[in-house]
Amino acid sequence: MIQFTPPGSGCSIQFRAKITAATPNHDSYSSFATFSDPDGNGWLLQEVTTRLPGRVDPAATSFASASDLAAESKTALYGRFLMESGYAMVLTTTATEAQATALARSIVEAGLGACVQIEAIRSVYRWQGEVRDEPEWRLAIKTTAQRYADLERHIRGNHSYETPEIVWVEIAGGSEEYLRWIEECVG
C-alpha cells in the first residue's frame, strides 16, 4: 500500500494494487485508490488502469509487482491533482555536468520541459546512514502540470541515482507570454 497527501489538499490517498491473474507478464491486474478527507468521509475510486489519458503510457500493460502497479497508479492520479495549478518548475540533481546536459536535452527533445536550466551546486545530505558532502548539478525544468507524470517517469528512467530528487515547485504566477510559451513547447 502507498499513501500520500497531495500538496495544498486536505485529502489523504491510499493506493492498493492486486494482480488478478498469475500470468508470466502480469498483464491482468486491478488497482484501487481510497480517498479520505479531514471530515472522515471516504470514497472508493473506480478501477485505475494504465489507460488514464495522458498519465500512463498505454503500452505499459505489465508490472513486475503489485507495488509497482500501485506506484504507477499513484503517479497517474497525482498528476490529476497537479493539473489544477497549471505550471511548475521541477527540480532534480545529477552527479556530473555531462549527466545533467544529457538529461536536460532528452527532456526538452521529448517535449516534457520547455526549458531546463543547469547549475553547479554543493549538496550536504544523509544517504545510507552517512552524511555526505558532494558537488552536484541541479536541473530546473519548466513544464506544465499535464506533463508532470510523464516527466517524472522520464527522469526515473534516465537517471543514474537509485533515488533521484524529483521535486515539484508550483509556479504561482509569471509573465503571461512566458507561461504561454511553456504551454506551446510542452503542449
C-alpha positions in Angstrom: 0.0 0.0 0.0 1.2 3.5 -0.8 -0.2 6.6 0.9 0.3 10.3 0.1 -1.3 13.7 0.6 -1.3 16.0 -2.5 0.2 19.4 -1.7 -2.5 22.0 -0.8 -5.2 19.5 -0.3 -6.7 18.0 2.9 -7.1 14.6 1.2 -5.1 11.6 2.1 -4.9 9.0 -0.7 -4.1 5.3 -0.1 -3.3 3.0 -3.1 -3.7 -0.7 -3.1 -2.9 -2.9 -6.0 -3.7 -6.5 -6.7 -2.6 -8.7 -9.6 -5.6 -10.7 -10.5 -4.0 -13.3 -12.8 -0.8 -15.2 -12.3 0.4 -14.8 -15.9 4.1 -14.6 -16.7 3.8 -10.9 -17.7 1.2 -9.9 -15.1 -0.9 -8.3 -17.7 -4.2 -8.8 -15.8 -4.5 -6.6 -12.8 -6.6 -4.2 -10.8 -5.8 -1.4 -8.5 -8.0 0.8 -6.3 -7.5 4.1 -4.5 -9.3 5.0 -1.3 -9.8 8.7 -0.7 -10.4 10.1 2.8 -10.7 13.8 3.8 -10.3 15.5 7.2 -14.0 15.1 8.0 -13.6 11.3 7.7 -15.7 10.9 4.6 -14.4 8.2 2.2 -14.8 7.4 -1.4 -13.8 4.4 -3.5 -12.3 5.3 -6.8 -13.2 3.0 -9.7 -10.5 0.8 -11.1 -7.4 2.6 -12.1 -5.7 1.2 -15.1 -2.8 2.1 -17.5 -5.4 3.8 -19.7 -5.7 7.1 -17.7 -5.4 9.6 -20.5 -2.1 11.5 -20.7 -0.8 10.0 -17.4 0.3 6.4 -18.1 1.8 5.0 -21.2 -0.9 2.9 -22.7 1.7 0.4 -23.9 2.8 -0.2 -20.3 0.4 -3.1 -19.5 2.6 -5.2 -17.3 4.1 -4.6 -13.9 6.7 -6.7 -12.0 4.7 -6.5 -8.8 1.6 -5.1 -7.2 3.8 -2.5 -5.5 5.0 -1.3 -9.0 1.4 -1.1 -10.2 0.4 0.9 -7.1 3.3 3.3 -7.6 2.3 3.9 -11.3 -1.3 4.5 -10.2 -0.1 7.0 -7.6 1.9 8.9 -10.2 -1.1 8.9 -12.6 -3.6 10.3 -10.0 -1.0 12.7 -8.5 -0.8 14.3 -12.0 -4.5 14.9 -11.9 -4.2 16.9 -8.6 -1.3 18.9 -10.0 -3.2 19.8 -13.2 -5.2 22.4 -11.2 -2.1 24.6 -10.6 -1.0 24.8 -14.3 2.7 25.4 -14.4 5.7 24.2 -12.4 9.4 24.1 -12.1 10.6 20.5 -11.4 13.9 20.1 -9.7 16.3 17.2 -9.9 20.1 16.7 -9.5 22.8 14.7 -11.2 26.3 13.7 -10.2 28.1 15.2 -13.3 27.6 18.0 -15.8 27.6 15.5 -18.6 24.7 13.6 -17.0 22.8 16.9 -16.4 23.3 18.0 -20.0 22.2 14.7 -21.4 19.1 14.5 -19.2 18.2 18.2 -19.9 18.5 17.6 -23.6 16.4 14.4 -23.5 13.6 16.2 -21.5 13.4 19.2 -24.0 13.6 16.9 -27.0 10.8 14.7 -25.6 8.6 17.8 -25.1 8.4 17.3 -21.4 10.0 20.6 -20.5 10.2 23.9 -22.3 13.4 24.9 -20.7 16.0 23.3 -18.4 18.4 25.4 -16.5 21.6 23.7 -15.2 23.7 24.9 -12.4 26.6 23.6 -10.3 25.7 23.2 -6.6 27.0 21.6 -3.4 24.8 19.1 -1.6 25.0 18.0 2.0 22.7 15.1 2.7 22.2 11.8 4.5 22.4 8.6 2.4 22.5 5.1 3.8 23.3 6.3 7.3 26.2 8.6 6.3 26.3 12.4 6.0 27.7 13.2 2.6 29.0 16.5 1.1 29.3 16.3 -2.7 29.2 18.5 -5.8 26.0 18.0 -7.9 24.3 19.6 -10.9 20.8 20.9 -10.4 18.3 20.9 -13.2 15.3 23.4 -13.0 12.7 22.2 -15.5 9.8 24.4 -16.6 6.8 22.4 -17.5 3.0 22.1 -17.2 1.0 20.1 -14.7 -0.3 17.9 -17.5 3.2 16.8 -18.4 4.4 16.1 -14.8 3.6 12.3 -14.7 5.4 11.7 -18.0 8.3 13.9 -16.9 8.7 12.1 -13.6 8.7 8.7 -15.4 11.3 10.1 -17.9 13.6 11.3 -15.1 13.3 8.0 -13.2 14.0 6.0 -16.4 17.0 8.1 -17.4 18.7 8.8 -14.1 21.7 7.2 -12.6 20.7 7.7 -8.9 18.8 5.0 -7.0 16.6 7.6 -5.5 16.7 10.8 -7.7 15.4 14.1 -6.4 12.2 14.9 -8.2 10.6 18.0 -6.6 7.5 19.9 -7.9 7.5 23.6 -7.3 4.3 25.3 -8.4 4.7 28.5 -10.5 2.0 30.7 -8.8 2.4 33.5 -11.3 4.6 34.8 -14.1 4.7 36.6 -17.4 1.7 35.7 -19.4 3.9 35.4 -22.5 6.4 33.1 -20.8 3.7 30.8 -19.4 2.1 30.7 -22.8 5.5 29.7 -24.3 5.9 26.9 -21.8 2.4 25.6 -22.8 3.3 25.8 -26.5 6.6 23.9 -26.0 5.2 21.0 -24.0 1.6 21.1 -25.3 
